[in-house]
Amino acid sequence: MNEATADTGDTGDDPTPEPLELTLVRDHTVYSCVIGSRAFGLATEASDTDRRGVYLAPTPLFWRFEKPPTHVEGPRDEEFSWELERFCELALRANPNILEVLHSPLVEDLTPVGEELLSLRGAFLSRRAHTTFSRYAVSQRGKLLGDLRNHGAPRWKHAMHLLRLLLSCRDLLRTGRLVIDATPYRDRLLAVRRGELTWEEVDAWMTLLTEESEAALATTPLPEAPDLPRVEEFLHRARRASATG
């Protein structure tokens, strides 16, 4: 052992490699945005900044027995990311949260692959959205009713966001476009959040939006199913480019 090594206590070990999850989000994100109240036009001074992203795991990582993660939480607070294939899979199923990520007006990071992903927004939209949005709404409404029975009042913030979701669903079915900005309804929605409307008023609004969505389904311009071949071709090209890049 030489004097320098003895003085510093250097053992010659390599530094600990950083977690793969951190590397994927930091170095391979193709799209990231802000979602939640800030993207919906419903932010207040107390609102968090919710970030969502999509990363493209390098293709060679799939050639191992241990595959890369399909999603990563963090590294920042209120941050969550999906691997591109998993994100596309959920979007094709018309997952409401995923579709909202695709349509956020607050984009933070965007690569050429991310730009192509956003250009495919319409390919993910179909009449399946009526089923997925409606099922989610029924589930959330049930929770609000449970709060009402057990605590005498619903969670008004959750009621506000359910109404916003129902508005998005109705307008999507009517127009074929998903718009998540609820600014035109901001005042009334924030009044719901503050508990200034009665539950009867809020419940009646939810019922009306549900009925309007049902009516819109009959004449919606949305296709029966999403454009799977178009999305699949995009994913294959992204994988091939990552394998040779």
C-alpha positions as CSV (number, residue, x, y, z in Angstrom):
1,M,0.0,0.0,0.0
2,N,1.5,3.4,-1.0
3,E,1.4,6.4,1.3
4,A,-1.2,8.3,-0.7
5,T,-3.7,5.4,-0.5
6,A,-3.0,5.0,3.2
7,D,-3.5,8.7,3.9
8,T,-6.9,9.0,2.1
9,G,-8.3,5.6,3.1
10,D,-9.0,4.9,-0.6
11,T,-10.1,1.2,-1.0
12,G,-10.1,1.4,-4.8
13,D,-13.8,0.5,-5.0
14,D,-15.9,1.9,-7.8
15,P,-18.5,4.5,-6.9
16,T,-22.0,3.2,-6.3
17,P,-23.9,3.4,-9.6
18,E,-27.0,5.6,-9.6
19,P,-30.4,3.9,-9.7
20,L,-31.7,2.9,-13.1
21,E,-34.9,4.7,-12.4
22,L,-33.2,8.0,-11.9
23,T,-31.2,7.6,-15.1
24,L,-34.3,6.7,-17.1
25,V,-36.2,9.8,-16.0
26,R,-33.2,12.2,-16.2
27,D,-31.7,11.0,-19.5
28,H,-34.4,9.3,-21.5
29,T,-37.6,11.4,-20.9
30,V,-39.3,12.2,-24.2
31,Y,-42.2,14.1,-22.9
32,S,-43.1,15.7,-19.5
33,C,-45.8,18.1,-18.5
34,V,-47.7,19.6,-15.5
35,I,-51.1,18.1,-14.8
36,G,-53.7,18.6,-12.1
37,S,-55.3,21.9,-11.0
38,R,-52.6,24.0,-12.7
39,A,-53.3,22.4,-16.1
40,F,-57.1,22.4,-15.5
41,G,-57.2,26.1,-14.9
42,L,-58.3,25.5,-11.3
43,A,-55.2,26.3,-9.4
44,T,-55.2,28.2,-6.1
45,E,-52.3,29.4,-4.0
46,A,-52.4,26.1,-2.2
47,S,-52.2,23.9,-5.3
48,D,-49.3,21.5,-5.8
49,T,-47.3,21.2,-9.0
50,D,-48.1,17.6,-10.3
51,R,-45.6,16.5,-13.0
52,R,-46.1,13.5,-15.3
53,G,-43.6,12.2,-17.9
54,V,-42.9,9.5,-20.5
55,Y,-39.5,8.0,-20.9
56,L,-38.1,5.7,-23.7
57,A,-36.1,3.0,-22.1
58,P,-33.0,2.1,-24.3
59,T,-33.9,-1.0,-26.3
60,P,-30.8,-3.0,-25.1
61,L,-32.3,-3.0,-21.6
62,F,-35.1,-5.3,-22.9
63,W,-32.5,-7.9,-24.0
64,R,-31.8,-8.8,-20.3
65,F,-33.8,-11.1,-18.1
66,E,-34.6,-8.1,-15.8
67,K,-36.6,-5.7,-17.8
68,P,-36.6,-1.9,-17.2
69,P,-39.4,-0.6,-15.0
70,T,-42.8,0.3,-16.6
71,H,-43.1,3.3,-14.4
72,V,-41.1,5.4,-12.0
73,E,-42.2,7.6,-9.1
74,G,-40.1,10.7,-8.5
75,P,-37.4,11.7,-8.2
76,R,-39.1,15.0,-7.5
77,D,-42.2,15.3,-5.2
78,E,-45.5,14.9,-7.1
79,E,-43.7,13.4,-10.1
80,F,-44.6,10.2,-11.9
81,S,-43.4,8.8,-15.3
82,W,-44.3,5.8,-17.5
83,E,-42.2,3.9,-20.0
84,L,-43.4,4.7,-23.6
85,E,-44.9,1.3,-24.3
86,R,-46.8,1.2,-21.0
87,F,-48.0,4.7,-21.6
88,C,-49.3,3.9,-25.1
89,E,-51.0,0.7,-23.8
90,L,-52.9,2.7,-21.2
91,A,-53.8,5.5,-23.6
92,L,-55.2,2.9,-26.1
93,R,-57.4,1.7,-23.3
94,A,-58.7,5.3,-22.9
95,N,-57.4,5.6,-19.3
96,P,-58.7,9.0,-18.3
97,N,-55.5,10.1,-16.4
98,I,-53.3,9.1,-19.2
99,L,-55.3,10.9,-21.9
100,E,-55.3,14.0,-19.7
101,V,-51.5,13.8,-19.6
102,L,-51.4,13.7,-23.4
103,H,-53.5,16.8,-23.6
104,S,-51.9,19.0,-20.9
105,P,-51.3,22.6,-22.1
106,L,-48.3,22.9,-19.8
107,V,-45.5,21.0,-21.5
108,E,-42.1,21.1,-19.9
109,D,-39.9,18.7,-21.9
110,L,-40.3,17.5,-25.4
111,T,-38.0,15.6,-27.7
112,P,-38.6,14.6,-31.4
113,V,-40.0,11.3,-30.1
114,G,-42.3,13.2,-27.7
115,E,-43.4,15.5,-30.5
116,E,-44.5,12.4,-32.5
117,L,-46.3,11.0,-29.5
118,L,-48.3,14.2,-29.1
119,S,-49.0,14.2,-32.9
120,L,-50.8,10.8,-32.2
121,R,-53.2,12.3,-29.7
122,G,-56.2,11.6,-32.0
123,A,-55.1,8.0,-32.6
124,F,-55.7,7.2,-29.0
125,L,-59.2,8.7,-28.8
126,S,-62.3,6.5,-29.4
127,R,-65.7,5.7,-28.0
128,R,-64.0,3.6,-25.4
129,A,-63.5,6.9,-23.5
130,H,-67.2,7.0,-22.6
131,T,-66.9,3.6,-20.8
132,T,-63.6,4.4,-19.0
133,F,-64.6,7.9,-18.0
134,S,-68.0,6.8,-16.9
135,R,-66.7,3.9,-14.8
136,Y,-64.2,6.2,-13.1
137,A,-66.9,8.7,-12.4
138,V,-69.2,6.1,-10.9
139,S,-66.4,4.9,-8.6
140,Q,-65.6,8.5,-7.5
141,R,-69.2,9.3,-7.0
142,G,-69.6,6.3,-4.8
143,K,-66.7,7.5,-2.6
144,L,-68.3,10.9,-2.3
145,L,-71.6,9.3,-1.2
146,G,-69.6,7.2,1.3
147,D,-68.1,10.4,2.8
148,L,-71.6,12.0,2.9
149,R,-73.0,9.0,4.8
150,N,-70.0,8.7,7.2
151,H,-68.9,12.3,7.7
152,G,-71.9,14.4,6.8
153,A,-70.3,16.0,3.8
154,P,-68.3,14.9,0.7
155,R,-64.8,15.9,0.0
156,W,-65.5,19.0,-1.9
157,K,-62.2,19.1,-3.7
158,H,-62.9,15.6,-5.1
159,A,-66.4,16.6,-6.1
160,M,-64.9,19.5,-8.0
161,H,-62.5,17.3,-9.9
162,L,-65.2,14.7,-10.7
163,L,-67.4,17.5,-12.2
164,R,-64.4,18.6,-14.3
165,L,-63.9,15.1,-15.5
166,L,-67.6,14.8,-16.5
167,L,-67.4,18.1,-18.4
168,S,-64.3,16.8,-20.3
169,C,-66.1,13.5,-21.1
170,R,-69.2,15.2,-22.4
171,D,-67.3,17.7,-24.6
172,L,-65.0,14.9,-25.9
173,L,-68.0,12.9,-27.0
174,R,-69.6,16.0,-28.6
175,T,-66.6,17.3,-30.5
176,G,-64.1,14.4,-30.7
177,R,-61.5,16.6,-29.0
178,L,-60.3,16.3,-25.4
179,V,-59.9,19.7,-23.7
180,I,-58.9,19.6,-20.1
181,D,-58.8,23.3,-19.5
182,A,-61.9,24.0,-17.3
183,T,-61.4,27.8,-17.2
184,P,-64.9,28.5,-18.6
185,Y,-66.3,26.7,-15.5
186,R,-63.7,27.9,-13.0
187,D,-65.9,30.1,-10.8
188,R,-68.6,27.5,-10.3
189,L,-66.1,24.6,-9.9
190,L,-64.1,26.5,-7.3
191,A,-67.4,27.3,-5.5
192,V,-68.0,23.6,-5.3
193,R,-64.5,23.1,-3.9
194,R,-65.2,25.8,-1.2
195,G,-68.5,24.0,-0.2
196,E,-70.6,26.9,-1.3
197,L,-73.1,24.7,-3.3
198,T,-75.2,22.1,-1.5
199,W,-74.7,18.4,-2.2
200,E,-78.1,18.3,-3.9
201,E,-76.9,21.0,-6.4
202,V,-73.7,19.3,-7.0
203,D,-75.3,15.9,-7.4
204,A,-77.9,17.3,-9.8
205,W,-75.0,18.8,-11.9
206,M,-73.3,15.4,-12.0
207,T,-76.5,13.7,-13.1
208,L,-77.1,16.3,-15.9
209,L,-73.5,15.9,-17.2
210,T,-73.9,12.1,-17.2
211,E,-77.1,12.3,-19.1
212,E,-75.6,14.8,-21.6
213,S,-72.7,12.4,-22.1
214,E,-75.0,9.5,-22.8
215,A,-76.9,11.6,-25.4
216,A,-73.6,12.7,-27.0
217,L,-72.5,9.1,-27.5
218,A,-75.2,8.6,-30.0
219,T,-73.8,11.2,-32.4
220,T,-70.2,11.3,-31.4
221,P,-67.5,11.8,-34.2
222,L,-65.2,9.5,-32.3
223,P,-64.3,6.2,-33.9
224,E,-65.3,2.9,-32.4
225,A,-61.7,1.9,-31.5
226,P,-58.4,3.7,-31.4
227,D,-55.9,3.5,-34.3
228,L,-53.8,0.6,-32.9
229,P,-51.7,0.1,-36.1
230,R,-50.6,3.7,-36.2
231,V,-49.5,3.7,-32.6
232,E,-47.8,0.3,-32.9
233,E,-45.8,1.5,-35.9
234,F,-44.7,4.6,-34.0
235,L,-43.6,2.4,-31.1
236,H,-41.7,0.0,-33.3
237,R,-39.8,2.9,-35.0
238,A,-38.9,4.4,-31.6
239,R,-37.6,1.0,-30.4
240,R,-35.5,0.5,-33.6
241,A,-34.0,3.9,-33.4
242,S,-33.1,3.4,-29.8
243,A,-31.4,0.1,-30.6
244,T,-29.2,1.6,-33.2
245,G,-28.7,5.1,-31.9
